[in-house]
Amino acid sequence: SSCPVSNMKLATGGVAPVPELMEAGVNVSFGTDGNTTNNTLDMFAEMKSLGLLQKSSRWDPVVCGAQQLLDFATINGAKAVGMADKIGSLEPGKYADLIILDGKAPNMRPLVPENMIANIVYSGNGLNTKTVFCQGDMVMQDGNILTLDKDDILSKSEDVWRQLCIR
């Protein structure tokens, strides 16, 4: 997996040679690395960064198209963790893992079939996520996490942070 934002932040590794890796049969996917080397852990930003780095470094606006980048995030990511038989695409027999984005958000407009994938890849962000299903169970609805108490977790994490700062 390529971790473009982390690589840029740490100035390590340069730009992954994605087209050459694909030509050699390598399964290309991407990740965020860790919080200390990426800061946002935003997979939408990572997907966009990977695509823009490829285009910019090669002076080629068509290298790594939007559908390819979305595949890197979905089915290729599933292959990378050895779970392509269970996740990465919507097919009978696979887990029903999916997100529903707010296509009416200003940053996702105009949202028409011809640019839907490009809007997701280049304009989408985590705040556009309205609903999430994991293995068929709804875990987020209207942007609210249903399985955790977000305010309690944030409050406790801030308490831990204060204690760490005292040390």
N, C-alpha and C positions, 0 to 999 in steps of 0.2 A: 504494500500500500504506500502511496505517496502521501506525505503530510506537508503540503506546500506552504501553509502559513507558518508552521513551526520551522520549516527549513529557511524561510525568508527571515523570520525573527532571529534565529540563531546563526544565520549566514553559513549554513552547512548544506552540503549536498548539491547545491545548484538547482537547476530545473530538471525534473525527471524527464528522460527521453521517451515520453509516452508513445508516440507513433512507432518508434523503433521497438519498444517493448511489446506492443500489440502485434507488430509484424513478426516478431520472434515467438509469438504464441503465449506471451505472458498475460495472465489475468490481471488487468489493471483495476485497482480500486483506490480509495483514498480514506484518510482518517484525519483526526485533529491532533494526534499525539497527546500530550498531557496539558493540564491547565497552566503549568508554569512555563510551558514553551509555546502556548497558543493564546491563552487568556479567554477566548470566548467559547471555545468548543462548539462553534456554530457550523453544522454540516452544510447548511445552505451557503454560507460565506466560503467554506472550504471548496465546495463544488465550483462556485464562481471563480475563486482564485486559481484553482487548477486550470480551468479553461482559459482564463485571461493570460496566465503565465505562458501557457503553450502557444497561444496566438502571438503574444508580444515577443517572446524569445525567438520565434521562427519567422516573424514578419508575415504571418499567414492567417488571415481572418477566418478561414474555413477549417483549420485543423481543430480536432476535438469539438465536434458539433454538440449542440445541446442534448440531443438524444443519447449520444455516447456518454456524456458526462452524467446524465441521469442513470444510465446503465451502470456506470462505475459505482454510483451510490447505492444501487439496488441489487440487481442480480450478481454483479461482479463482487460486491461486498459480501453477499451471501456465499459465493464460491470461496472467497478469501478466508472465511471462517469455517469452511467445510459444512455449510448448512444449506446449500442450494436446493436440496431436496425438500426443505421445509420452509424456507423464507426467500425473499428477494423478488418474488413475482406473485401475482394473484392467479392461482391455478387450483383446480380441484385436488384435494389431498394435502395442500400446504396450509400452514398456519394463516389465519386471516389477520395479518399484520398490515395495517394501512393507516395513512394519515389523510385527513380531508382539510384542504386549505381554503382560506377565504378568498375566492376569486373576485370578490367585489371590492377588496381593499385597493386603495389608490395605487399602490406600488405594483399591483398585479394587472393594471389596465393598460391598454385595451386587452381584454382576455377573449380572444377568438380562437377557433381551432387551429388556425395557421401559426399562431405564436404561443400557444399554451405551454409547450415544453420549454421554449426559450424563456418565457416569463418566470416559470418555476425556477429554472437554473440561474438566470441572471438578475431577477428582481425579487425572488422569494426570500423570506427569512422566517425564523422560528415563530415570530409574532403572528404570522399568517396561519399558523396551525390552529384549527378550530376543534377538530375531533380526532382522536387517536383510538385505534383498536389494536389490542395485542392478543393474539391467538383467539380472535373473535370477541373478546371482551372489551367493552368501551372503558377506557381508562382516562380519557379527557373528553369533555363536552363543553362546547362554547368557550374554549380556552381555559377551562377550569379543570384541574387535576382531580379526579374522583377518588383515587386510591390513597392519597396522602393529604395531610394537613399542611399545606404550603406555608401558611403563616407561622405555625408552630415550628416547623423545620427551620425556617429563616431566623426566627427568634433564637432558637437553641444554637444555631450555627454562629450567630453574632455573640452569644454568651461565651461560646468556646473560643472565638476569636479574641474577645476581651481578656480571657484567662491566659491565652497564649501570649498576648502582648505584655501582660504583667510579668511573665517569666523573663 
